[in-house]
Amino acid sequence: MDTNLIQATLLLEDGTVFSGYSCGKVGTTTGEICFTTGMTGYQELFTDPSYYGQLLVTTNAHVGNYGVHNDDTESNGIQIEGLICKAFTPQYSRKLANGNIADYFLDSALVGITGIDTRAVVRHIREKGAMNAIVSSETQDIDALMQQLKQVPNMAGLELSTKVTTKEPYFFGEETATYKIAVIDLGVKKSILRNFASRNAYLKVFPAQTSFEEMQAWQPNGYFISNGPGDPGVMDYAVHTVKQILEHDLPLFGICLGNQILARAIGIDTYKMHHGHRGCNHPVKNLITGHCEITTQNHGFAVNAEQLRNSDKAEVTHINLNDGTVEGLRVKGKKAFSVQYHPEAAPGPHDSRYLFDQFIQSFN
């Protein structure tokens, strides 16, 4: 049977209902609903570990129109809990594609819903804020779906990095490279590792809860705290490790969740945002250079701006030009800095890749 003919329902926790058709596996899935504004790079988004536990709304009308490719992945598989889109498009135009999105979703057992007025969904999230939701192509019984939805935990307070981190340490890049970087894998993207490797670095990627002593035994030139999912406010294990790195005055760089963990390590709080930042067109101002960068972002938590501005331990280096939220910081007197956005930008612009160079230069 053509699954596009199977009715599906999207139910938000505030009782709002949208009707559409099944795409991918026929089933039921839950998670926090969020939206992304990018027009390309859907496969990179699906496989980004930072989206673990979330239902993704794509604002671009068509998803699947250029197929899927084995190289367009940021992890070992799809990480989102489900897809919500306007037009799910199995027909694709890219000659180099390895297949279509319909087969890709079925192979990954991913549940989705298409034929949705995604503009209405996004407007609702922007007004009401991020919330849990459920997608089902198995039943349209709203009462039954709401009962199931009530069992889904809120993203605030969830520790998810240990769900997506590597189980065992592994190496990335050329062993003969000049520099060695220890990566704390909270949900790292492959594009980040590629950016480091292309800058003459050899990486050892460690599980999220690896001790500082074990990582330091490898004698890296610097440490990287990766992106990842979940609430930084409950990740005391990562905060403890970063405090030890700072105490030893070692070079340190963090991206996204890594930015939040670094902030917590110097006593700055984080908080759950109203609906987060996701997409590849967010303007950020570098307060050091005065330049504006167009950035890729994917986060639902942020660093407390007032505490950071009043801190004697760190300073704000980047701000979001849309809402003034913190987009970067650096620790005073240390070779430690971080950004909230994604300079590897997969998908997205390359405006911010200088940050990888900045980190490498701090080794000398």
C-alpha positions in Angstrom: 0.0 0.0 0.0 1.2 3.5 -0.7 1.8 4.9 2.8 1.0 8.4 1.5 -2.6 7.4 1.5 -2.6 6.5 5.2 -4.0 9.2 7.4 -1.8 10.5 10.2 -2.2 12.8 13.1 0.0 15.4 14.8 -1.1 16.2 18.3 0.6 18.9 20.5 0.5 18.7 24.3 -1.7 21.8 24.4 -4.3 19.9 22.5 -3.7 21.4 19.1 -4.3 18.9 16.3 -3.1 18.8 12.7 -4.0 16.1 10.1 -2.0 14.8 7.3 -0.6 11.5 5.8 1.9 9.0 6.8 5.5 9.2 5.4 8.1 6.6 6.4 7.1 3.8 8.8 3.5 3.4 9.8 3.6 3.8 13.6 3.6 6.3 16.5 6.4 8.5 17.8 6.9 11.2 20.4 9.3 14.0 21.3 9.7 17.7 21.7 8.6 19.5 18.6 10.9 22.0 17.0 11.4 23.7 13.6 14.3 24.4 11.3 14.5 27.1 8.7 17.1 25.6 6.3 16.2 25.0 2.6 18.8 22.3 2.1 20.7 19.7 4.1 17.8 17.7 5.4 19.8 14.5 5.6 22.5 16.2 7.7 19.7 17.5 10.0 18.1 14.0 10.4 21.5 12.5 11.4 22.6 15.3 13.8 22.8 13.8 17.3 21.7 17.2 18.7 18.2 16.4 17.4 17.9 13.2 19.5 14.5 13.2 21.3 12.9 15.7 19.0 10.2 15.8 16.3 11.5 18.0 13.5 9.4 20.4 11.5 11.0 21.5 8.2 9.8 24.9 7.0 11.1 24.3 3.5 8.2 23.0 1.4 9.9 20.0 -0.2 11.9 17.3 1.7 13.5 14.6 -0.3 13.7 16.3 -3.7 17.5 15.6 -4.1 17.4 12.2 -2.6 19.9 10.8 0.0 23.6 10.1 -0.2 25.7 7.9 2.0 28.2 10.7 2.6 25.6 13.3 3.7 25.4 12.1 7.3 26.6 13.5 10.6 26.4 10.2 12.6 25.8 6.5 12.1 22.0 6.9 11.6 18.9 9.0 11.8 18.7 10.8 15.2 15.4 12.6 15.0 12.3 10.9 16.6 10.0 11.9 13.6 9.5 14.3 10.7 6.8 16.8 10.1 6.7 18.3 6.6 4.6 19.8 3.9 5.7 17.8 0.9 7.5 14.5 1.3 9.1 13.9 -2.1 10.4 10.4 -3.0 11.2 11.6 -6.6 14.6 13.1 -6.7 16.8 14.9 -9.3 20.4 14.4 -8.1 22.2 11.8 -10.2 24.7 11.0 -7.5 22.1 10.1 -4.9 22.1 6.6 -3.5 18.4 6.4 -3.1 15.1 8.1 -2.2 14.0 9.4 1.1 11.0 7.1 1.4 13.2 4.0 1.4 15.7 5.8 3.7 12.9 6.4 6.3 11.6 2.8 6.0 15.1 1.3 6.4 15.5 3.5 9.5 11.9 2.7 10.8 11.3 6.4 11.1 7.7 7.7 11.5 6.7 10.9 9.8 3.7 13.0 8.7 3.4 15.0 5.5 0.7 17.2 3.9 0.9 19.4 7.0 0.5 23.2 7.0 4.0 23.7 8.4 3.6 27.5 8.5 0.7 27.1 10.9 2.7 24.7 13.0 5.7 27.1 13.2 3.6 30.1 14.0 2.0 28.1 16.8 5.4 27.1 18.2 6.7 30.6 18.0 3.8 31.9 19.9 3.3 29.1 22.5 6.9 27.8 22.8 8.5 24.4 22.4 6.4 21.5 23.7 6.1 17.8 23.4 4.0 16.3 20.6 3.0 12.9 19.2 2.7 11.7 15.5 0.7 8.6 14.7 -0.4 6.8 11.6 -1.8 3.9 13.6 -4.7 5.7 15.3 -6.6 9.0 15.1 -8.0 8.5 18.6 -7.1 11.9 20.1 -7.9 10.9 23.7 -5.7 7.8 23.4 -2.9 9.8 21.8 -3.1 12.5 24.5 -2.8 9.8 27.3 0.3 8.5 25.6 1.7 12.0 25.1 1.3 12.7 28.8 3.9 10.0 29.6 6.6 11.8 27.6 9.2 13.6 29.8 9.9 17.3 29.3 13.2 18.1 27.6 14.1 20.4 30.5 15.9 18.1 33.0 16.8 15.4 30.5 20.3 14.1 30.2 20.6 12.7 26.6 24.3 12.8 25.7 25.0 9.4 27.2 22.3 8.1 24.8 24.2 9.2 21.7 27.9 9.2 22.7 30.3 6.7 21.4 30.5 3.5 23.5 34.3 3.2 23.0 37.1 5.7 22.2 38.0 5.9 18.5 40.5 7.8 16.3 39.8 10.1 13.4 42.2 11.6 11.0 45.9 10.8 10.2 48.1 9.5 13.0 51.0 11.5 11.5 49.2 14.8 11.9 51.0 17.6 13.8 48.3 18.1 16.5 46.3 15.8 18.8 42.8 16.8 20.0 40.8 15.0 22.6 37.1 15.1 21.8 34.5 14.8 24.5 31.7 13.3 22.6 28.4 14.6 23.8 26.9 14.0 20.4 29.6 15.1 18.0 28.9 15.7 14.3 31.2 14.2 11.7 31.6 17.6 10.0 33.3 18.9 13.1 35.8 16.1 13.1 36.5 16.6 9.4 37.2 20.3 10.0 39.8 19.5 12.7 41.3 16.7 10.6 41.7 19.0 7.6 43.7 21.3 9.8 46.4 18.7 10.5 44.9 17.3 13.7 44.6 13.7 14.8 41.5 13.2 17.0 40.7 10.7 19.8 37.0 10.7 20.4 36.1 9.8 24.0 32.7 8.7 25.5 30.9 11.5 27.3 31.7 10.3 30.8 35.4 9.6 30.3 37.6 11.0 33.1 40.0 13.8 32.6 42.9 11.5 33.8 42.1 9.0 31.0 42.0 11.6 28.3 45.1 13.5 29.6 47.1 10.2 29.5 46.9 10.5 25.7 48.7 13.9 26.0 46.5 15.9 23.6 47.4 19.4 22.5 43.9 20.6 23.3 40.4 19.5 24.3 37.1 19.9 22.4 33.6 19.8 24.0 31.1 18.8 21.3 27.5 19.6 20.5 24.8 17.2 21.7 21.2 16.9 22.9 19.5 17.5 26.2 19.7 19.8 29.2 23.2 21.1 30.2 21.8 21.8 33.6 21.9 18.1 34.6 25.3 17.3 33.1 27.4 17.6 36.2 29.8 14.9 35.0 30.8 17.0 31.9 31.0 20.2 34.0 33.4 18.5 36.4 35.7 17.3 33.6 35.8 20.8 32.0 36.7 22.4 35.4 39.7 20.0 35.5 40.8 21.0 32.0 40.5 24.7 33.0 42.5 24.1 36.2 45.3 22.6 34.2 45.2 25.6 31.9 44.9 23.5 28.7 43.5 24.8 25.3 39.8 24.2 25.2 37.1 24.8 22.5 33.4 24.1 22.7 30.5 24.2 20.2 26.8 24.4 21.0 26.2 22.2 24.1 30.0 22.6 24.6 29.4 26.3 25.0 26.8 25.7 27.7 29.0 23.2 29.6 31.9 25.7 29.6 29.6 28.4 30.9 28.4 26.1 33.7 32.0 25.2 34.6 32.7 28.8 35.4 29.5 29.3 37.4 27.2 30.7 34.7 23.7 29.2 34.5 21.9 27.9 31.4 18.1 28.0 30.7 15.5 26.5 28.4 14.7 28.8 25.5 11.1 29.6 24.5 11.5 27.8 21.1 15.2 27.6 20.4 17.3 28.5 17.4 17.5 26.1 14.4 18.4 26.8 10.8 21.3 28.1 8.7 20.5 31.8 8.4 20.9 33.2 11.9 22.9 36.5 12.2 25.6 36.7 14.8 27.9 39.6 15.7 31.5 38.9 16.7 32.1 41.5 19.4 35.9 41.2 19.1 36.1 41.9 15.3 32.8 43.8 14.8 32.0 41.5 11.9 28.6 39.9 11.4 28.4 36.2 10.5 25.5 34.2 9.0 25.4 31.0 11.1 23.9 27.6 11.4 22.3 26.9 14.7 20.6 24.0 16.6 19.9 24.6 20.3 17.0 24.8 22.7 19.1 26.0 25.7 21.2 29.1 26.2 23.7 30.7 28.5 22.5 33.3 31.0 23.6 36.6 29.4 23.3 38.8 32.5 25.4 36.5 34.6 28.0 36.3 31.9 28.2 40.0 31.5 28.7 40.4 35.3 31.2 37.6 35.5 34.9 38.3 36.4 35.9 34.9 34.9 34.7 35.3 31.3 33.3 37.6 28.7 30.8 37.6 25.9 32.4 37.3 22.4 29.4 36.8 20.1 25.7 37.8 20.3 22.6 36.9 18.3 21.4 39.9 16.4 17.8 38.7 16.4 17.3 38.4 20.1 20.6 39.4 21.8 21.2 35.9 23.3 24.8 34.7 24.0 26.5 33.1 21.0 30.0 32.9 22.3 32.3 33.4 25.3 35.9 33.2 26.3 37.4 32.5 29.7 39.7 35.3 30.9 43.3 34.3 31.4 42.8 30.9 29.8 43.0 29.4 26.3 39.3 28.5 26.5 36.5 29.7 24.3 33.2 28.5 22.9 30.4 29.4 20.5 26.7 28.5 20.6 26.3 28.1 16.9 27.9 25.6 14.5 30.9 26.9 12.6 31.3 23.6 10.7 27.9 24.5 9.1 26.7 21.3 7.6 24.4 22.4 6.2 25.0 26.1 6.0 27.4 29.0 5.3 31.2 28.9 6.0 31.5 32.3 7.6 32.6 31.0 11.0 35.2 28.3 10.1 38.0 30.6 11.3 37.2 29.4 14.8 38.8 26.0 14.1 42.0 27.9 13.0 41.8 30.0 16.2 41.7 26.9 18.3 44.6 25.2 16.5 46.7 28.4 16.9 46.1 28.4 20.7 48.3 25.2 20.9 51.4 27.3 20.2 
